[in-house]
Amino acid sequence: MRSLGLDIGDRKTGVAISDPDGVLATPLTVIERRNQEDVIADIIKLVEQYKVECIVVGLPYSLDGHLTQQAMKVRDFTEKLQSVIASRSPKINIQMWDERLSSVAAERLMIEAGTRKNKRRQHQDALAAAIILQGFLDSLNKNYS
C-alpha cells in the first residue's frame, strides 16, 4: 500500500512517500503555504500522481501528551482535507500519527550528515514527514511480522 506522509506547518507542509509495498518512507517535497485550498489541491495532485491509498498526517502533541494549539490547526486542516478527499476518492484512508520531536530528529539527522544550514531549512519538513510516515509504516509492518 503506497502512503503519503504529511508534516503540516503554518508556512510549509513537508511531504514524504512510501514505496509501493509500504515498507520504506522517503522525503518527497515541501509545499509552500499559500492558502489551505492550494495546499489541499497540491496534496490531491500527489495522491493521484502516486496512486496513494493512505495519508498519514503528523499530529503535534506536547511532550506531556496534550494537544497543542498547532495540533488543533492540524486537525482542522485534516478535516478539510478529509472532506475533499472523500468527495473524490472515498477509499483513501487518512490517519493521524503522533509526531512528537520529528522535526528535531530530522534536524539532528541532517546535522550528523553534514548538511549545510541553508539546505537543512529547505529539506527539514520533508524529512520530518518521512520520519512520521516511517513510524506509521513500522507500526503496520510490526503487526504483520
N, CA, C and O of each residue as an XYZ file, in Angstrom:
580
protein
N       0.843     -1.175      0.000
C       0.000      0.000      0.000
C       0.893      1.245      0.000
O       1.716      1.418      0.899
N       0.736      2.090     -0.982
C       1.518      3.321     -1.061
C       0.861      4.383     -0.183
O      -0.345      4.619     -0.262
N       1.682      5.019      0.656
C       1.185      6.022      1.594
C       1.922      7.338      1.410
O       3.057      7.375      0.935
N       1.253      8.414      1.796
C       1.812      9.759      1.762
C       1.871     10.250      3.192
O       0.887     10.132      3.922
N       3.005     10.802      3.613
C       3.149     11.369      4.948
C       3.175     12.873      4.872
O       3.780     13.444      3.965
N       2.515     13.533      5.831
C       2.452     14.995      5.856
C       2.902     15.537      7.200
O       2.472     15.063      8.252
N       3.772     16.536      7.152
C       4.163     17.313      8.330
C       3.650     18.724      8.075
O       4.301     19.517      7.395
N       2.477     19.028      8.626
C       1.781     20.274      8.315
C       2.233     21.380      9.256
O       2.176     21.239     10.478
N       2.679     22.472      8.671
C       3.090     23.637      9.442
C       2.348     24.873      8.979
O       1.574     24.825      8.024
N       2.590     25.980      9.664
C       1.924     27.224      9.293
C       2.431     27.772      7.966
O       1.670     28.379      7.212
N       3.714     27.562      7.676
C       4.296     28.111      6.449
C       4.632     27.060      5.400
O       4.648     27.357      4.206
N       4.899     25.838      5.837
C       5.300     24.776      4.914
C       4.662     23.458      5.330
O       4.370     23.221      6.502
N       4.456     22.611      4.328
C       3.998     21.249      4.588
C       5.017     20.296      3.981
O       5.220     20.272      2.767
N       5.650     19.520      4.836
C       6.582     18.508      4.359
C       5.810     17.299      3.877
O       4.803     16.911      4.470
N       6.295     16.700      2.785
C       5.610     15.552      2.191
C       6.622     14.427      1.991
O       7.740     14.650      1.526
N       6.205     13.217      2.353
C       7.018     12.016      2.131
C       6.137     10.981      1.450
O       4.910     11.039      1.524
N       6.786     10.034      0.787
C       6.066      8.976      0.073
C       6.670      7.626      0.463
O       7.870      7.518      0.716
N       5.835      6.622      0.504
C       6.350      5.272      0.756
C       6.595      4.572     -0.564
O       6.115      5.002     -1.612
N       7.348      3.488     -0.499
C       7.488      2.630     -1.672
C       6.133      1.933     -1.886
O       5.288      1.959     -0.991
N       5.913      1.316     -3.048
C       4.612      0.677     -3.315
C       4.225     -0.412     -2.314
O       3.039     -0.683     -2.122
N       5.215     -1.037     -1.675
C       4.923     -2.100     -0.708
C       4.647     -1.565      0.694
O       4.276     -2.334      1.581
N       4.818     -0.276      0.906
C       4.548      0.305      2.211
C       5.564     -0.060      3.270
O       5.206     -0.275      4.428
N       6.838     -0.134      2.883
C       7.886     -0.512      3.824
C       8.806      0.657      4.155
O       9.191      0.835      5.311
N       9.157      1.449      3.158
C      10.163      2.492      3.321
C       9.609      3.861      2.941
O       9.023      4.025      1.870
N       9.798      4.848      3.829
C       9.368      6.227      3.580
C      10.547      7.046      3.076
O      11.671      6.892      3.553
N      10.283      7.919      2.108
C      11.305      8.772      1.523
C      10.786     10.207      1.466
O       9.631     10.420      1.095
N      11.608     11.199      1.825
C      11.172     12.594      1.666
C      10.840     12.859      0.200
O      11.554     12.397     -0.691
N       9.769     13.595     -0.055
C       9.347     13.854     -1.432
C       9.477     15.332     -1.801
O      10.178     15.675     -2.753
N       8.806     16.205     -1.052
C       8.801     17.619     -1.401
C       8.330     18.447     -0.210
O       7.908     17.914      0.817
N       8.413     19.746     -0.376
C       7.858     20.688      0.596
C       6.895     21.586     -0.158
O       7.244     22.167     -1.186
N       5.682     21.695      0.362
C       4.675     22.571     -0.231
C       4.687     23.876      0.555
O       4.464     23.890      1.765
N       4.951     24.968     -0.151
C       4.928     26.288      0.488
C       3.476     26.691      0.724
O       2.620     26.513     -0.143
N       3.217     27.229      1.891
C       1.845     27.587      2.272
C       1.420     28.886      1.590
O       2.004     29.943      1.830
N       0.414     28.797      0.752
C      -0.202     29.987      0.182
C      -1.556     30.172      0.865
O      -1.805     31.191      1.510
N      -2.403     29.199      0.716
C      -3.664     29.114      1.448
C      -4.049     27.641      1.521
O      -3.496     26.810      0.801
N      -4.990     27.329      2.387
C      -5.346     25.921      2.605
C      -5.825     25.228      1.347
O      -5.474     24.075      1.098
N      -6.619     25.918      0.555
C      -7.173     25.304     -0.645
C      -6.069     24.902     -1.619
O      -6.136     23.830     -2.221
N      -5.053     25.754     -1.778
C      -3.948     25.432     -2.686
C      -3.114     24.268     -2.160
O      -2.682     23.413     -2.932
N      -2.887     24.233     -0.847
C      -2.123     23.136     -0.258
C      -2.886     21.822     -0.446
O      -2.297     20.804     -0.812
N      -4.190     21.848     -0.194
C      -5.010     20.645     -0.387
C      -4.981     20.214     -1.854
O      -4.880     19.023     -2.146
N      -5.068     21.166     -2.767
C      -5.012     20.837     -4.199
C      -3.674     20.197     -4.558
O      -3.634     19.243     -5.335
N      -2.580     20.713     -4.000
C      -1.260     20.124     -4.253
C      -1.167     18.703     -3.700
O      -0.588     17.821     -4.333
N      -1.738     18.489     -2.520
C      -1.737     17.149     -1.916
C      -2.536     16.185     -2.787
O      -2.106     15.055     -3.018
N      -3.681     16.618     -3.265
C      -4.517     15.759     -4.108
C      -3.786     15.397     -5.402
O      -3.885     14.262     -5.870
N      -3.064     16.337     -5.976
C      -2.277     16.034     -7.180
C      -1.268     14.927     -6.895
O      -1.091     14.017     -7.705
N      -0.604     15.008     -5.736
C       0.369     13.982     -5.364
C      -0.317     12.633     -5.127
O       0.203     11.590     -5.525
N      -1.473     12.658     -4.483
C      -2.241     11.433     -4.232
C      -2.575     10.754     -5.556
O      -2.430      9.540     -5.693
N      -3.021     11.540     -6.525
C      -3.377     10.978     -7.830
C      -2.146     10.531     -8.604
O      -2.152      9.468     -9.225
N      -1.093     11.335     -8.568
C       0.131     11.007     -9.306
C       0.750      9.706     -8.825
O       1.181      8.888     -9.638
N       0.800      9.505     -7.506
C       1.461      8.332     -6.933
C       0.487      7.204     -6.576
O       0.902      6.173     -6.048
N      -0.790      7.393     -6.860
C      -1.808      6.378     -6.565
C      -1.777      5.974     -5.087
O      -1.695      4.795     -4.743
N      -1.844      6.974     -4.246
C      -1.769      6.813     -2.789
C      -3.071      6.214     -2.262
O      -4.160      6.576     -2.705
N      -2.939      5.296     -1.313
C      -4.094      4.672     -0.678
C      -4.295      5.138      0.760
O      -5.377      4.976      1.324
N      -3.261      5.711      1.344
C      -3.329      6.143      2.739
C      -2.537      7.438      2.902
O      -1.445      7.576      2.350
N      -3.088      8.385      3.661
C      -2.392      9.624      4.004
C      -2.181      9.612      5.512
O      -3.119      9.397      6.280
N      -0.941      9.846      5.925
C      -0.598      9.873      7.344
C      -0.219     11.315      7.694
O       0.736     11.871      7.151
N      -0.981     11.898      8.601
C      -0.772     13.292      8.996
C      -0.170     13.322     10.392
O      -0.719     12.739     11.327
N       0.953     13.999     10.526
C       1.589     14.131     11.833
C       0.805     15.057     12.735
O       0.478     16.178     12.345
N       0.500     14.599     13.936
C      -0.242     15.391     14.919
C       0.716     15.793     16.036
O       1.216     14.931     16.759
N       0.979     17.097     16.187
C       1.990     17.551     17.146
C       1.474     17.656     18.582
O       0.974     18.699     19.003
N       1.603     16.577     19.308
C       1.293     16.596     20.733
C       2.409     17.318     21.476
O       3.536     17.405     20.987
N       2.089     17.835     22.661
C       3.140     18.375     23.530
C       3.886     17.199     24.150
O       3.429     16.058     24.070
N       5.012     17.469     24.758
C       5.796     16.383     25.359
C       5.038     15.653     26.462
O       5.307     14.481     26.726
N       4.080     16.342     27.116
C       3.312     15.670     28.172
C       2.057     14.973     27.623
O       1.251     14.447     28.391
N       1.898     14.973     26.297
C       0.818     14.218     25.683
C      -0.453     14.988     25.396
O      -1.425     14.408     24.912
N      -0.470     16.281     25.681
C      -1.652     17.086     25.400
C      -1.597     17.641     23.979
O      -0.523     17.814     23.402
N      -2.776     17.915     23.431
C      -2.831     18.529     22.106
C      -2.410     19.995     22.205
O      -2.887     20.730     23.070
N      -1.532     20.401     21.331
C      -1.057     21.781     21.288
C      -2.004     22.619     20.422
O      -2.901     22.083     19.772
N      -1.793     23.929     20.423
C      -2.574     24.802     19.553
C      -2.314     24.442     18.089
O      -3.231     24.463     17.268
N      -1.066     24.114     17.769
C      -0.737     23.696     16.404
C      -1.467     22.398     16.056
O      -1.892     22.210     14.916
N      -1.613     21.508     17.032
C      -2.330     20.250     16.790
C      -3.788     20.523     16.420
O      -4.354     19.837     15.569
N      -4.387     21.515     17.052
C      -5.765     21.875     16.715
C      -5.847     22.385     15.271
O      -6.790     22.059     14.549
N      -4.863     23.180     14.855
C      -4.827     23.663     13.465
C      -4.666     22.495     12.497
O      -5.307     22.454     11.447
N      -3.802     21.545     12.862
C      -3.576     20.375     12.009
C      -4.853     19.548     11.900
O      -5.189     19.068     10.818
N      -5.559     19.379     13.003
C      -6.817     18.619     12.972
C      -7.852     19.304     12.086
O      -8.555     18.639     11.324
N      -7.950     20.639     12.181
C      -8.886     21.375     11.330
C      -8.526     21.205      9.854
O      -9.395     20.969      9.015
N      -7.227     21.330      9.549
C      -6.764     21.149      8.175
C      -7.082     19.736      7.692
O      -7.548     19.548      6.569
N      -6.830     18.754      8.536
C      -7.055     17.354      8.169
C      -8.534     17.085      7.907
O      -8.871     16.312      7.010
N      -9.412     17.707      8.673
C     -10.857     17.547      8.440
C     -11.240     18.110      7.071
O     -12.044     17.513      6.355
N     -10.666     19.257      6.708
C     -10.946     19.828      5.388
C     -10.383     18.934      4.288
O     -11.038     18.705      3.271
N      -9.172     18.434      4.495
C      -8.569     17.512      3.531
C      -9.432     16.264      3.389
O      -9.667     15.794      2.275
N      -9.903     15.727      4.508
C     -10.739     14.521      4.502
C     -12.011     14.747      3.698
O     -12.418     13.872      2.934
N     -12.642     15.899      3.855
C     -13.889     16.139      3.124
C     -13.642     16.250      1.618
O     -14.453     15.774      0.823
N     -12.539     16.870      1.222
C     -12.219     16.963     -0.201
C     -11.858     15.587     -0.754
O     -12.318     15.206     -1.830
N     -11.038     14.845     -0.018
C     -10.630     13.504     -0.454
C     -11.857     12.591     -0.559
O     -11.985     11.835     -1.522
N     -12.750     12.659      0.418
C     -13.933     11.785      0.430
C     -14.810     12.013     -0.789
O     -15.433     11.079     -1.293
N     -14.862     13.251     -1.266
C     -15.696     13.535     -2.427
C     -15.045     13.062     -3.731
O     -15.734     12.862     -4.731
N     -13.729     12.886     -3.722
C     -13.008     12.484     -4.938
C     -12.601     11.017     -4.925
O     -12.765     10.310     -5.920
N     -12.077     10.570     -3.810
C     -11.571      9.196     -3.681
C     -11.918      8.660     -2.299
O     -11.064      8.651     -1.412
N     -13.148      8.215     -2.099
C     -13.584      7.817     -0.758
C     -12.827      6.637     -0.163
O     -12.902      6.416      1.046
N     -12.101      5.873     -0.973
C     -11.386      4.714     -0.443
C     -10.050      5.085      0.199
O      -9.414      4.230      0.816
N      -9.611      6.336      0.070
C      -8.331      6.754      0.655
C      -8.503      6.961      2.152
O      -9.392      7.686      2.598
N      -7.652      6.322      2.901
C      -7.674      6.350      4.352
C      -6.763      7.479      4.847
O      -5.639      7.618      4.365
N      -7.235      8.280      5.798
C      -6.397      9.317      6.404
C      -6.217      8.969      7.877
O      -7.189      8.783      8.608
N      -4.958      8.883      8.298
C      -4.605      8.541      9.673
C      -3.834      9.691     10.318
O      -3.037     10.357      9.657
N      -4.068      9.919     11.593
C      -3.272     10.872     12.370
C      -2.199     10.068     13.089
O      -2.454      8.953     13.544
N      -0.983     10.637     13.192
C       0.127      9.930     13.819
C       0.892     10.895     14.711
O       1.193     12.018     14.307
N       1.204     10.456     15.919
C       1.945     11.278     16.879
C       3.301     11.643     16.285
O       4.104     10.767     15.963
N       3.545     12.930     16.143
C       4.780     13.372     15.509
C       5.748     14.051     16.477
O       6.646     14.774     16.045
N       5.576     13.830     17.757
C       6.455     14.488     18.724
C       7.915     14.336     18.347
O       8.409     13.226     18.145
N       8.593     15.456     18.257
C      10.038     15.548     18.036
C      10.489     15.095     16.643
O      11.684     14.884     16.435
N       9.574     14.941     15.690
C      10.004     14.535     14.346
C      10.868     15.599     13.685
O      11.828     15.266     12.991
N      10.545     16.870     13.888
C      11.363     17.938     13.300
C      12.734     18.003     13.948
O      13.734     18.271     13.282
N      12.776     17.757     15.251
C      14.060     17.730     15.961
C      14.910     16.573     15.449
O      16.110     16.731     15.224
N      14.286     15.410     15.265
C      15.013     14.241     14.740
C      15.520     14.514     13.330
O      16.641     14.139     12.988
N      14.700     15.165     12.513
C      15.115     15.484     11.144
C      16.318     16.419     11.148
O      17.268     16.219     10.392
N      16.275     17.428     11.993
C      17.399     18.373     12.080
C      18.676     17.660     12.536
O      19.752     17.891     11.984
N      18.554     16.810     13.528
C      19.737     16.083     14.020
C      20.336     15.180     12.939
O      21.555     15.111     12.784
N      19.474     14.493     12.197
C      19.964     13.631     11.117
C      20.731     14.440     10.070
O      21.776     14.010      9.583
N      20.205     15.603      9.736
C      20.867     16.428      8.721
C      22.174     17.016      9.244
O      23.142     17.140      8.493
N      22.210     17.375     10.513
C      23.462     17.882     11.108
C      24.516     16.778     11.106
O      25.667     17.005     10.734
N      24.105     15.572     11.527
C      25.039     14.440     11.547
C      25.542     14.094     10.149
O      26.664     13.615      9.984
N      24.700     14.342      9.141
C      25.100     14.055      7.764
C      25.948     15.182      7.174
O      26.438     15.074      6.050
N      26.118     16.263      7.939
C      26.940     17.377      7.475
C      26.213     18.322      6.522
O      26.855     19.051      5.766
N      24.891     18.317      6.552
C      24.113     19.187      5.673
C      24.247     20.634      6.123
O      24.117     20.939      7.309
N      24.504     21.514      5.178
C      24.630     22.938      5.488
C      23.308     23.496      5.985
O      22.239     22.984      5.654
N      23.395     24.558      6.787
C      22.216     25.125      7.429
C      21.153     25.558      6.422
O      19.969     25.292      6.629
N      21.556     26.223      5.334
C      20.550     26.669      4.357
C      19.862     25.487      3.672
O      18.680     25.585      3.339
N      20.557     24.393      3.455
C      19.959     23.184      2.875
C      19.050     22.486      3.884
O      18.030     21.906      3.512
N      19.427     22.545      5.167
C      18.587     21.928      6.197
C      17.213     22.584      6.213
O      16.199     21.892      6.313
N      17.168     23.905      6.117
C      15.885     24.604      6.120
C      15.011     24.167      4.952
O      13.793     24.060      5.092
N      15.624     23.914      3.806
C      14.870     23.535      2.610
C      14.283     22.138      2.712
O      13.214     21.877      2.162
N      14.963     21.237      3.406
C      14.580     19.824      3.378
C      14.043     19.283      4.704
O      13.541     18.160      4.748
N      14.139     20.054      5.772
C      13.768     19.551      7.092
C      12.319     19.084      7.159
O      12.038     18.046      7.759
N      11.398     19.823      6.561
C       9.987     19.457      6.649
C       9.679     18.154      5.918
O       8.886     17.345      6.399
N      10.301     17.948      4.760
C      10.087     16.693      4.022
C      10.695     15.518      4.776
O      10.116     14.432      4.806
N      11.860     15.729      5.387
C      12.475     14.664      6.176
C      11.641     14.360      7.422
O      11.498     13.199      7.805
N      11.094     15.396      8.052
C      10.210     15.177      9.207
C       8.979     14.368      8.780
O       8.531     13.486      9.513
N       8.435     14.666      7.597
C       7.293     13.893      7.083
C       7.686     12.430      6.871
O       6.896     11.525      7.137
N       8.910     12.207      6.392
C       9.390     10.830      6.194
C       9.532     10.110      7.534
O       9.232      8.920      7.629
N       9.981     10.810      8.557
C      10.110     10.204      9.893
C       8.732      9.835     10.439
O       8.554      8.765     11.020
N       7.763     10.726     10.249
C       6.381     10.456     10.674
C       5.842      9.229      9.935
O       5.315      8.300     10.547
N       5.983      9.247      8.624
C       5.460      8.144      7.803
C       6.163      6.832      8.129
O       5.515      5.787      8.195
N       7.475      6.869      8.334
C       8.209      5.640      8.645
C       7.740      5.045      9.969
O       7.623      3.826     10.091
N       7.471      5.889     10.956
C       6.937      5.387     12.231
C       5.614      4.676     12.041
O       5.381      3.616     12.623
N       4.751      5.253     11.231
C       3.463      4.639     10.932
C       3.652      3.307     10.196
O       3.048      2.300     10.564
N       4.488      3.307      9.161
C       4.727      2.082      8.387
C       5.324      0.983      9.265
O       4.930     -0.179      9.171
N       6.272      1.358     10.115
C       6.889      0.374     11.013
C       5.846     -0.249     11.932
O       5.901     -1.447     12.211
N       4.893      0.560     12.405
C       3.863      0.014     13.298
C       2.978     -0.981     12.546
O       2.573     -1.995     13.114
N       2.677     -0.706     11.283
C       1.886     -1.647     10.484
C       2.661     -2.921     10.207
O       2.144     -4.025     10.376
N       3.906     -2.760      9.780
C       4.725     -3.913      9.410
C       5.077     -4.767     10.621
O       5.254     -5.979     10.502
N       5.179     -4.136     11.782
C       5.454     -4.886     13.020
C       4.296     -5.819     13.318
O       4.495     -6.937     13.792
N       3.079     -5.355     13.037
C       1.898     -6.170     13.296
C       1.773     -7.336     12.331
O       1.115     -8.330     12.642
N       2.402     -7.226     11.153
C       2.320     -8.293     10.154
C       3.513     -9.229     10.193
O       3.515    -10.242      9.494
N       4.518     -8.924     10.983
C       5.718     -9.768     11.036
C       5.477    -11.033     11.819
O       6.383    -11.853     11.961
